């Protein structure tokens, strides 16, 4: 992250790794300007944080050996990349990351999708209006998705890529049930502790101020300063082509407040990774069924509304240079590929020089 010398923040992953691997038991946070450390959570909240830290890194809930950190790895900004998955597999093919529920055949014989793309199976309940035409009695759909970071998660409700969790407790419970194959249900206290832990991570660290009840001290200089000429030109490109959907301090809000957070970037439509397709039927008010095909219908699976087909929650862009690959299906390995996808899908006509400038701006976030 490029900041003026007076506003340098502790690199997010380095702070987390030093915290957890060297046993300090606390996290160093930064004041709103990213310059000075602020005290760790006090008393009751500190206790919940420490319990949540222990649960996040060690608790399997009697399941398949996975913990939260199995997929949300601090060495990768609490996400998972193909490179890290491959390193783990080379070191130990029996690592908990590799479990039959996320194998290609469901039987543990191949993990190419995990290794090549860091994708994991996610099972989602279907709205009564939606039917899988090749399995009409099935009331869930299982799709492949990447692992989102927990940085700034407390500022991004609703949660998960399709917004199906209204609280972080609901998100944590769903992840435990869906990925750990637990033999016991987490208690409400454990879920609260996990949330207390997850909500202490902000990137850049001064975004913690956005979570304070009193934001009166946040001035116009709060956003990342754009100093270099290339980044200034890139910001202009961003404002022209991207700001409509990526506005606000996290760059995850539409500039028009009346517009939904959920949008399609034509990622499922492109299906670059050739993921398995589902034939889906959407029942209409008049009783008709409209058929469509998608590897992941996104929000529409939950709402039953064909207008939501292939729409996902607009992701925050802060720290995105650290969280490759991109999109819900990890189909873009680099930010250059992200820009190329938008350029072709939305006919933005961004030139190569403009792309370089836009990259200079995105890398500041």
C-alpha positions in Angstrom: 0.0 0.0 0.0 1.5 3.3 -1.1 1.0 6.1 1.5 2.9 9.2 2.3 5.5 8.6 4.9 3.5 10.2 7.6 0.6 7.8 7.0 2.2 4.5 6.6 0.1 1.6 8.0 1.3 -1.8 9.2 0.9 -4.2 6.3 -2.2 -6.3 7.0 -0.9 -9.8 6.5 2.4 -9.1 8.3 0.6 -7.7 11.3 -1.7 -10.7 11.5 1.1 -13.4 10.9 3.3 -11.8 13.6 0.3 -11.7 15.9 -0.8 -15.3 15.5 2.4 -17.1 14.7 4.4 -15.5 17.4 1.7 -15.7 20.1 1.2 -12.2 21.2 -2.6 -12.9 21.6 -3.5 -9.3 20.6 -3.8 -7.5 17.4 -2.2 -4.1 16.7 -4.7 -1.7 15.2 -4.2 1.8 13.8 -5.8 5.1 14.5 -8.0 6.7 11.8 -5.0 8.3 10.1 -3.1 5.0 9.9 -0.2 6.4 11.9 -0.4 5.5 15.5 -1.5 2.2 17.2 -4.7 2.2 19.2 -5.3 0.0 22.2 -6.6 -3.5 21.8 -10.2 -4.2 22.6 -10.8 -3.7 26.3 -12.0 -6.2 29.0 -15.1 -8.1 27.9 -14.5 -7.6 24.3 -10.8 -8.5 24.6 -11.9 -11.8 26.2 -14.3 -12.5 23.4 -11.6 -11.6 20.9 -9.1 -14.1 22.4 -11.7 -16.8 22.5 -12.6 -16.1 18.9 -9.0 -16.2 17.9 -8.6 -19.6 19.5 -11.8 -20.9 17.8 -10.8 -19.4 14.4 -7.4 -21.2 14.4 -8.0 -24.3 16.4 -11.7 -25.4 16.7 -12.9 -28.1 14.4 -16.3 -28.7 16.1 -15.6 -32.4 15.9 -15.6 -32.3 12.1 -13.3 -33.1 9.2 -10.2 -31.4 10.7 -10.9 -28.0 9.2 -10.9 -24.7 11.1 -11.9 -21.3 9.9 -8.2 -20.6 9.1 -8.0 -23.6 6.9 -9.5 -21.5 4.1 -9.2 -18.0 5.5 -5.4 -18.1 5.8 -3.6 -15.0 7.3 -0.7 -15.6 5.0 -3.0 -14.8 2.1 -4.9 -11.9 3.6 -7.4 -14.4 5.1 -8.4 -15.7 1.7 -7.1 -18.8 -0.3 -5.1 -18.7 -3.6 -4.2 -21.5 -6.0 -0.6 -21.0 -5.1 -1.2 -21.5 -1.4 -3.4 -24.5 -2.1 -0.7 -26.1 -4.3 2.0 -25.5 -1.6 -0.2 -27.2 1.0 -0.9 -30.2 -1.3 2.8 -30.6 -2.1 3.7 -30.5 1.6 0.8 -32.7 2.7 -1.9 -34.1 0.5 -3.9 -35.1 3.6 -4.1 -31.4 4.8 -7.6 -30.5 6.0 -8.0 -28.2 3.0 -8.4 -31.3 0.9 -11.6 -33.1 1.9 -13.9 -35.2 -0.3 -16.7 -32.7 -0.1 -14.6 -30.3 -2.2 -13.0 -32.9 -4.5 -13.9 -32.9 -8.2 -15.8 -36.2 -8.0 -17.0 -35.9 -4.4 -15.0 -39.0 -3.5 -11.6 -37.5 -2.8 -9.9 -38.8 -6.0 -9.1 -35.5 -7.6 -8.7 -31.9 -6.3 -7.9 -30.1 -9.5 -10.6 -27.4 -9.0 -9.2 -26.6 -5.6 -5.6 -26.7 -6.7 -6.0 -24.8 -10.0 -8.6 -22.2 -8.9 -8.9 -22.3 -5.1 -12.7 -22.9 -5.4 -14.8 -24.7 -2.9 -18.3 -26.1 -3.0 -21.1 -24.0 -1.5 -24.6 -25.3 -1.1 -27.4 -22.8 -1.2 -31.2 -23.3 -0.6 -33.4 -22.7 -3.6 -36.3 -20.3 -3.6 -39.7 -22.1 -4.2 -39.8 -20.4 -7.6 -36.6 -22.0 -8.8 -36.2 -25.6 -9.9 -33.2 -27.6 -11.2 -34.8 -29.0 -14.3 -32.6 -32.1 -14.4 -33.2 -32.8 -10.7 -36.7 -31.3 -9.9 -36.9 -32.8 -6.4 -33.6 -31.2 -5.3 -34.1 -28.1 -3.2 -30.5 -26.9 -2.9 -27.9 -26.0 -5.5 -24.2 -26.6 -5.0 -21.8 -24.2 -6.8 -18.1 -23.5 -6.9 -17.0 -20.2 -5.2 -13.8 -18.6 -4.0 -13.0 -17.6 -0.4 -13.6 -14.0 0.5 -11.4 -12.1 2.9 -12.6 -11.2 6.4 -10.9 -7.8 6.2 -13.5 -5.0 6.7 -16.2 -7.7 6.9 -18.1 -5.8 9.6 -18.7 -3.0 7.2 -20.1 -5.1 4.3 -23.5 -6.4 5.4 -25.3 -8.4 4.0 -22.7 -11.1 4.0 -21.5 -13.7 1.6 -21.3 -13.2 -2.2 -25.1 -13.6 -2.6 -26.0 -11.8 0.6 -27.8 -14.8 2.1 -26.5 -14.1 5.7 -27.9 -11.1 7.5 -25.5 -11.3 10.4 -21.9 -12.5 10.9 -23.1 -15.1 13.3 -25.3 -16.6 10.6 -22.4 -16.5 8.2 -20.1 -18.3 10.7 -22.7 -21.0 11.4 -23.3 -21.6 7.7 -19.5 -21.9 7.1 -19.1 -24.4 9.9 -22.0 -26.5 8.7 -21.1 -26.3 5.1 -17.3 -26.8 5.2 -16.3 -28.5 8.5 -18.8 -31.4 8.6 -19.2 -30.8 12.4 -20.4 -33.4 14.9 -21.5 -30.7 17.3 -23.3 -27.3 16.8 -21.4 -24.2 17.9 -22.9 -22.4 20.8 -24.2 -18.8 20.6 -21.3 -17.7 22.7 -18.8 -19.3 20.3 -20.4 -17.7 17.3 -20.3 -14.3 19.1 -16.6 -14.8 19.9 -15.8 -15.7 16.3 -17.6 -12.4 15.2 -15.6 -10.5 17.9 -12.4 -11.8 16.3 -13.3 -11.3 12.7 -14.6 -7.7 13.2 -11.1 -6.5 14.4 -9.6 -6.6 10.9 -9.5 -3.6 8.7 -7.5 -2.8 5.6 -6.2 -0.1 5.4 -6.1 -0.1 9.2 -7.6 3.4 9.5 -10.9 2.1 8.1 -11.6 1.1 11.7 -12.8 4.6 12.1 -15.7 3.8 9.8 -16.9 1.3 12.4 -17.0 3.9 15.2 -20.3 5.2 16.4 -19.1 8.8 16.1 -17.6 9.6 12.7 -17.5 13.3 13.1 -13.6 13.2 13.2 -13.4 11.8 9.7 -12.4 14.6 7.3 -12.1 14.8 3.5 -8.5 13.6 3.7 -9.6 10.2 5.0 -9.6 8.5 1.7 -6.3 7.1 0.2 -4.3 10.1 -1.1 -3.7 9.9 -4.8 -0.2 11.4 -5.4 1.4 10.1 -8.6 0.3 11.5 -12.0 -0.5 7.9 -13.2 -2.7 7.2 -10.2 -4.5 10.6 -10.6 -5.2 9.7 -14.3 -6.3 6.2 -13.1 -8.7 7.7 -10.6 -10.3 9.7 -13.4 -10.7 6.5 -15.4 -12.2 4.8 -12.3 -14.6 7.7 -11.8 -15.7 7.5 -15.4 -16.2 3.8 -15.7 -16.3 2.2 -12.3 -17.7 4.7 -9.7 -21.3 4.0 -10.6 -21.1 0.6 -8.9 -18.0 1.1 -6.7 -18.6 4.2 -4.6 -18.1 5.0 -0.9 -15.1 4.5 1.3 -15.0 0.8 0.7 -15.9 1.2 -3.0 -18.7 -1.3 -2.6 -21.8 1.0 -2.9 -23.6 2.2 -6.0 -23.3 5.9 -6.4 -27.1 6.0 -6.7 -28.4 4.9 -3.3 -31.7 3.7 -4.9 -29.7 1.1 -6.9 -29.2 -2.4 -5.5 -25.8 -3.6 -4.2 -26.3 -6.7 -6.3 -25.2 -6.6 -9.9 -24.0 -8.8 -12.7 -20.5 -8.4 -14.1 -21.3 -11.2 -16.6 -18.9 -13.5 -14.9 -21.3 -16.4 -14.6 -22.4 -15.7 -18.2 -18.8 -15.9 -19.5 -18.1 -19.1 -17.4 -14.4 -18.7 -18.3 -13.4 -21.8 -16.2 -16.0 -24.0 -17.8 -17.6 -24.9 -14.5 -20.6 -27.3 -14.5 -23.8 -25.8 -15.8 -27.3 -26.1 -14.3 -30.5 -26.0 -16.3 -32.8 -23.9 -14.1 -36.5 -23.1 -14.4 -38.0 -19.9 -12.9 -41.7 -20.0 -12.3 -43.4 -16.8 -13.3 -46.6 -15.2 -11.7 -48.7 -16.6 -14.6 -47.4 -20.1 -14.0 -45.1 -20.2 -16.9 -41.5 -21.5 -16.4 -38.6 -19.8 -18.1 -35.6 -21.9 -18.6 -32.0 -20.6 -18.3 -28.5 -22.1 -17.9 -25.9 -20.9 -15.4 -22.9 -22.3 -13.5 -24.0 -20.1 -10.5 -27.2 -18.1 -10.6 -26.1 -15.9 -7.7 -28.8 -13.9 -5.9 -31.6 -15.4 -8.1 -31.3 -18.8 -6.3 -32.4 -17.1 -3.1 -35.0 -14.6 -4.5 -36.5 -16.7 -7.2 -36.5 -13.5 -9.4 -35.1 -14.0 -12.9 -34.0 -10.4 -12.8 -31.4 -11.4 -10.2 -29.9 -14.1 -12.4 -26.1 -14.1 -12.1 -26.0 -11.1 -9.8 -23.7 -10.9 -6.8 -23.0 -8.5 -4.0 -20.7 -5.7 -5.2 -17.4 -6.4 -3.5 -15.3 -3.9 -1.6 -12.2 -2.9 -3.4 -10.0 -1.9 -0.4 -6.8 -4.0 -0.4 -7.8 -5.8 -3.6 -4.2 -6.0 -4.8 -3.6 -8.6 -2.0 -6.6 -10.8 -2.7 -6.1 -12.4 -6.1 -7.7 -14.2 -7.8 -10.8 -12.2 -8.5 -14.6 -12.5 -9.0 -16.8 -15.0 -7.2 -15.4 -17.9 -9.3 -11.7 -16.8 -9.1 -11.7 -16.6 -12.9 -9.4 -13.6 -13.1 -5.9 -14.2 -12.0 -4.8 -10.6 -12.1 -6.2 -7.1 -12.0 -5.2 -6.7 -15.6 -7.6 -9.6 -16.4 -10.3 -8.0 -14.4 -10.0 -4.8 -16.4 -9.9 -6.7 -19.7 -13.1 -8.5 -18.7 -15.0 -5.3 -17.9 -13.6 -3.7 -21.0 -15.0 -6.4 -23.2 -18.2 -7.1 -21.3 -19.2 -3.5 -21.0 -17.5 -2.0 -24.1 -15.7 0.5 -21.9 -13.0 1.2 -24.6 -10.3 1.6 -22.0 -6.9 1.9 -23.8 -3.7 0.2 -22.7 -2.4 3.4 -21.3 -5.6 4.0 -19.4 -5.4 0.4 -18.1 -1.9 1.0 -16.7 -3.1 4.2 -15.0 -6.2 2.5 -13.6 -3.9 -0.2 -12.2 -1.8 2.5 -10.5 -4.9 3.8 -8.8 -6.3 0.4 -7.8 -3.0 -0.6 -6.2 -3.4 2.3 -3.8 -6.6 1.1 -2.3 
